[in-house]
Each structure stands twice: as structure tokens, then as C-alpha cells.
Amino acid sequence: MITVNCVFCERIQNGEYDAIGDKPEVVWFEPLNPVAPGHLLFVTSHHVESAITGPYEAAMAVESAASYAKVNGLTSCNLITSAGIEATQTVFHLHVHLVPRRANDGLALPWTHPRNENR
């Protein structure tokens, strides 16, 4: 199902994605503003709002991202999904960020607790 006014549904409808072999339920593409080289989004091919509304689909997206990382030799990465405005979700179509990590890459996780900043 394609949802009107969903930027990810539009990208999928326009064929702006790559697929994972035998998993048509999940596709991937580069985000508009990648935070690191190799940053990708693994997105459900049909509209699901979040991991909360689609836990099965979230599991497929995480599995696809992890498999991609393994096949491509990544040894360190973040697999991140958010659900809801307060959790920093800005596109309400289930997606998992695959962010390759490297030593001293300068990326900080967004949820460092203020009490732990001086550690």
C-alpha cells in the first residue's frame, strides 16, 4: 500500500530504491542527508508507521539491515529506528538506519543522558 504524502512511499513508487534479494518486504536507499559514508535506510515496501504499529515488519527491516552489514563486511555499525515524535521520528514510515561506524568518526549518539556527559 502506498500512502499519499509519505516521502518514502513516493520514493518506492518512483523506483528510487534497491531490493534485498528474496525479501521484497524491505527495500533500501540512501537518506537525503547521510551522516556517514555508507549510511542507508532499510524501509518497509508497504506503508507501516513505526516499529510499534508493525513489530513484525520492524524485525524484517532490522534483519535486512544486519544481513546487509554482514555481507558487506561491516564490523561496527548502529542500527537505529525511532517510533513517535518524542523519539525523534520525523518520517512516519517504518525505517531502520544502518550507520557504519569507524574509530574517531566524530558521530555522537543523540541520547546521551545529561548526567553522563562528564564521564
C-alpha positions as CSV (number, residue, x, y, z in Angstrom):
1,M,0.0,0.0,0.0
2,I,1.3,3.4,-0.9
3,T,0.3,6.3,1.3
4,V,-0.3,9.8,-0.1
5,N,2.1,12.4,1.3
6,C,4.7,9.9,2.5
7,V,8.1,10.7,1.1
8,F,9.3,7.1,1.5
9,C,6.2,5.7,-0.3
10,E,6.8,8.3,-3.1
11,R,10.5,7.1,-3.4
12,I,9.3,3.5,-3.6
13,Q,6.6,4.3,-6.1
14,N,9.2,6.1,-8.2
15,G,11.5,3.1,-8.1
16,E,14.2,5.0,-6.1
17,Y,15.4,2.0,-4.1
18,D,17.4,-1.2,-4.2
19,A,16.0,-4.5,-3.1
20,I,17.4,-7.3,-0.9
21,G,17.4,-10.5,-2.9
22,D,14.4,-12.6,-1.8
23,K,13.0,-10.0,0.6
24,P,10.5,-7.8,-1.3
25,E,9.0,-6.6,2.0
26,V,12.1,-4.4,2.7
27,V,13.9,-2.1,0.4
28,W,16.9,0.3,0.9
29,F,18.2,3.6,-0.2
30,E,20.5,6.4,0.9
31,P,18.9,9.1,3.0
32,L,18.8,12.6,1.7
33,N,21.3,13.7,4.4
34,P,23.6,10.8,5.2
35,V,25.5,11.3,8.5
36,A,28.4,9.0,7.5
37,P,29.7,7.2,4.3
38,G,27.5,4.1,3.8
39,H,24.5,5.4,5.8
40,L,21.4,3.6,4.4
41,L,17.8,3.4,5.3
42,F,16.0,0.0,5.3
43,V,12.3,0.7,4.7
44,T,9.2,-1.5,4.5
45,S,8.0,-1.7,0.9
46,H,4.4,-1.1,2.1
47,H,3.4,1.7,4.5
48,V,3.8,0.9,8.1
49,E,4.0,3.9,10.5
50,S,6.6,2.6,13.1
51,A,8.0,-0.4,14.9
52,I,5.2,-0.1,17.4
53,T,2.5,-0.4,14.8
54,G,4.4,-3.0,12.8
55,P,6.7,-5.1,15.1
56,Y,6.9,-8.0,12.6
57,E,7.9,-5.6,9.8
58,A,10.4,-3.9,12.1
59,A,12.0,-7.2,12.7
60,M,12.3,-7.8,9.0
61,A,13.8,-4.4,8.4
62,V,16.4,-4.9,11.2
63,E,17.2,-8.4,9.8
64,S,17.7,-7.0,6.3
65,A,20.0,-4.2,7.6
66,A,22.1,-6.6,9.7
67,S,22.4,-9.1,6.8
68,Y,23.5,-6.2,4.5
69,A,26.1,-5.2,7.1
70,K,27.4,-8.7,7.4
71,V,27.6,-9.4,3.6
72,N,29.3,-6.1,3.1
73,G,31.9,-6.7,5.8
74,L,30.8,-4.1,8.3
75,T,32.2,-4.9,11.8
76,S,30.8,-1.8,13.6
77,C,27.5,0.0,12.9
78,N,24.4,1.4,14.5
79,L,21.0,0.0,13.6
80,I,18.5,2.7,14.7
81,T,14.8,3.1,14.5
82,S,12.5,5.6,16.2
83,A,8.8,5.5,17.0
84,G,7.0,8.7,17.7
85,I,7.7,12.4,17.7
86,E,9.2,12.4,21.2
87,A,11.6,9.7,20.0
88,T,12.8,11.9,17.1
89,Q,10.8,10.1,14.4
90,T,10.3,12.6,11.6
91,V,9.2,10.4,8.7
92,F,6.3,8.3,9.8
93,H,7.1,5.3,7.6
94,L,9.0,2.4,9.4
95,H,12.7,2.6,8.6
96,V,15.9,1.4,10.1
97,H,19.1,3.5,9.8
98,L,22.3,1.5,9.1
99,V,25.1,3.8,10.1
100,P,28.6,2.3,9.6
101,R,30.9,3.3,12.4
102,R,34.7,3.9,12.3
103,A,37.2,4.8,15.1
104,N,37.1,8.5,15.8
105,D,34.4,9.2,13.3
106,G,33.0,12.0,15.4
107,L,29.4,10.8,15.5
108,A,27.7,11.0,18.9
109,L,24.6,9.1,19.7
110,P,21.7,11.5,20.2
111,W,20.5,10.1,23.5
112,T,23.5,10.6,25.8
113,H,21.9,11.4,29.2
114,P,22.9,14.8,30.6
115,R,24.1,13.2,33.9
116,N,26.6,11.1,31.9
117,E,28.2,13.9,29.8
118,N,31.2,14.3,32.1
119,R,32.1,10.6,32.2
